[in-house]
Amino acid sequence: MCSFIQGLPAAAHHLGLNLAYLLIDADQKIATKEHINQALSNVVKGMGQTLLNDWNASTSSPRKDALFEQVLLACALGPRNELGWFRPIDIAEAFRVVSHEPLYGVGTYSQHLHKLSTERGKVLERRGSIHRFEFRFRKPLFQSYVLMRSLTSGLLEEKTLTEFKSNLPAQ
């Protein structure tokens, strides 16, 4: 749970509150994996219209082969510096894992990063110059939302979250 909360009080509050209600309703004192998954699902549904709007603006596409969800997930899983910035090459391994395409490289998703920082919801912030751009999430809570939503939708598997756990803050 700490992996997707990432030290954010709002995410911790939402998840803890939902988990507590589920345990009270079930008259249980110990949370199971099912309780946690249900709490995650409830949190994703109830985290607010702003996050949902950001998600839809950044991921909706008429193309079936659009990779915006995978790119956002790779951004959330990949390593970053202490201020949250990452370079496109930094998320290459995470992108290959979540897209299930071992041959994908930076060129596959670099245009997606640009669009996510300029037009598609502007969920990423960008700085630098050509061939030296760095990115980070504009809203830290959106990064947690991406992880939780991806886990509940099946895009993110628990083993993948564990594999990239060292890149996530607040461990």
C-alpha positions as CSV (number, residue, x, y, z in Angstrom):
1,M,0.0,0.0,0.0
2,C,2.9,2.4,0.7
3,S,4.1,1.9,-2.9
4,F,1.1,3.8,-4.4
5,I,0.4,6.2,-1.5
6,Q,4.0,7.6,-1.9
7,G,3.8,9.5,1.3
8,L,0.9,11.7,0.2
9,P,-1.5,12.3,3.1
10,A,-4.6,12.6,0.8
11,A,-3.9,9.2,-0.8
12,A,-3.2,7.6,2.6
13,H,-6.4,9.1,4.1
14,H,-8.6,7.9,1.2
15,L,-7.2,4.4,1.2
16,G,-7.1,4.0,5.0
17,L,-10.6,5.3,5.4
18,N,-12.0,3.0,2.7
19,L,-10.2,0.0,4.1
20,A,-11.5,0.8,7.7
21,Y,-15.1,1.0,6.4
22,L,-14.7,-2.3,4.6
23,L,-13.3,-4.0,7.7
24,I,-16.1,-2.6,9.9
25,D,-18.8,-3.7,7.5
26,A,-17.2,-7.2,7.3
27,D,-16.8,-7.2,11.1
28,Q,-13.1,-8.1,10.7
29,K,-9.9,-6.8,12.2
30,I,-7.4,-8.1,9.7
31,A,-7.4,-6.8,6.1
32,T,-7.1,-9.4,3.3
33,K,-5.9,-8.8,-0.2
34,E,-9.5,-8.7,-1.3
35,H,-10.2,-5.9,1.2
36,I,-7.3,-3.9,0.0
37,N,-8.3,-4.4,-3.7
38,Q,-11.8,-3.3,-2.9
39,A,-10.6,-0.3,-1.0
40,L,-8.3,0.6,-3.9
41,S,-11.2,0.4,-6.3
42,N,-13.3,2.6,-4.0
43,V,-10.5,5.2,-3.8
44,V,-10.1,5.3,-7.5
45,K,-13.8,5.9,-8.0
46,G,-14.0,8.5,-5.3
47,M,-10.8,10.5,-5.6
48,G,-12.5,13.4,-7.3
49,Q,-13.6,14.7,-10.6
50,T,-10.4,16.6,-11.2
51,L,-8.2,13.5,-11.2
52,L,-10.8,11.7,-13.4
53,N,-10.9,14.6,-15.8
54,D,-7.1,14.6,-16.0
55,W,-7.0,10.9,-16.6
56,N,-9.6,11.1,-19.4
57,A,-8.0,14.1,-21.0
58,S,-4.6,12.4,-21.0
59,T,-5.6,8.8,-22.0
60,S,-8.7,9.0,-24.2
61,S,-8.0,8.3,-27.9
62,P,-9.9,7.1,-30.9
63,R,-6.9,4.8,-31.7
64,K,-7.0,1.3,-30.3
65,D,-3.2,1.2,-30.3
66,A,-2.7,4.4,-28.3
67,L,-0.1,4.0,-25.6
68,F,-1.0,6.9,-23.2
69,E,-2.0,4.7,-20.3
70,Q,1.2,2.7,-20.6
71,V,3.3,5.8,-20.8
72,L,1.7,7.4,-17.8
73,L,2.2,4.1,-15.9
74,A,5.8,3.9,-16.9
75,C,6.3,7.5,-15.7
76,A,4.7,6.6,-12.4
77,L,6.9,3.5,-12.0
78,G,10.3,4.8,-13.3
79,P,13.1,6.3,-11.4
80,R,13.2,10.0,-10.8
81,N,15.4,12.5,-8.9
82,E,14.6,13.9,-5.5
83,L,12.4,16.6,-7.1
84,G,10.4,14.1,-9.2
85,W,12.1,14.8,-12.5
86,F,12.9,12.0,-15.0
87,R,14.3,11.8,-18.5
88,P,12.6,9.8,-21.2
89,I,15.4,7.2,-21.1
90,D,14.7,6.7,-17.3
91,I,11.3,5.2,-17.9
92,A,12.4,2.9,-20.8
93,E,12.5,-0.3,-18.7
94,A,9.2,0.4,-17.0
95,F,7.6,1.1,-20.4
96,R,8.9,-2.1,-21.9
97,V,7.5,-4.1,-18.9
98,V,4.0,-2.5,-18.8
99,S,3.6,-2.5,-22.6
100,H,4.8,-6.1,-22.8
101,E,7.0,-5.2,-25.8
102,P,10.7,-5.8,-25.1
103,L,11.8,-4.1,-28.3
104,Y,10.1,-0.7,-27.6
105,G,12.6,2.1,-27.1
106,V,12.4,5.8,-26.2
107,G,11.3,6.7,-29.7
108,T,8.1,4.8,-29.2
109,Y,6.8,7.0,-26.4
110,S,8.7,10.3,-26.6
111,Q,6.0,12.0,-28.6
112,H,3.5,10.8,-25.9
113,L,5.5,12.5,-23.2
114,H,5.5,15.7,-25.2
115,K,1.7,15.5,-25.7
116,L,1.1,14.7,-22.0
117,S,3.0,17.9,-21.2
118,T,1.5,20.2,-23.8
119,E,-2.0,19.2,-24.8
120,R,-3.4,16.0,-23.4
121,G,-4.5,17.2,-20.0
122,K,-1.1,18.7,-19.3
123,V,-0.5,16.2,-16.6
124,L,3.2,16.3,-17.0
125,E,5.5,19.3,-16.6
126,R,8.5,19.6,-19.0
127,R,11.7,21.5,-18.7
128,G,14.9,21.6,-20.7
129,S,15.6,21.7,-24.4
130,I,15.5,19.3,-27.3
131,H,17.3,16.0,-26.5
132,R,17.6,17.2,-22.9
133,F,14.0,17.3,-21.8
134,E,13.0,16.3,-18.3
135,F,9.4,15.6,-17.1
136,R,7.5,15.2,-13.8
137,F,3.9,14.9,-12.8
138,R,2.3,18.4,-12.3
139,K,0.2,17.0,-9.4
140,P,2.0,14.4,-7.2
141,L,-1.5,12.9,-6.3
142,F,-2.1,12.2,-10.0
143,Q,1.0,9.9,-9.9
144,S,-0.6,7.9,-7.1
145,Y,-3.9,7.9,-8.9
146,V,-2.2,6.4,-12.0
147,L,-0.7,3.6,-10.0
148,M,-4.0,2.8,-8.1
149,R,-6.1,3.0,-11.3
150,S,-3.7,0.9,-13.2
151,L,-3.7,-1.7,-10.5
152,T,-7.5,-1.9,-10.2
153,S,-7.9,-2.0,-14.0
154,G,-5.3,-4.8,-14.5
155,L,-2.9,-2.7,-16.5
156,L,-0.5,-2.9,-13.5
157,E,0.3,-6.3,-12.0
158,E,1.3,-6.7,-8.4
159,K,4.6,-8.3,-9.4
160,T,5.4,-5.3,-11.6
161,L,4.7,-3.0,-8.8
162,T,7.0,-5.0,-6.6
163,E,9.7,-5.0,-9.3
164,F,9.8,-1.2,-9.5
165,K,9.1,-0.6,-5.8
166,S,12.6,0.9,-5.2
167,N,11.8,3.7,-7.6
168,L,8.8,4.9,-5.6
169,P,9.2,7.4,-2.8
170,A,8.1,6.8,0.9
171,Q,9.1,3.2,1.2
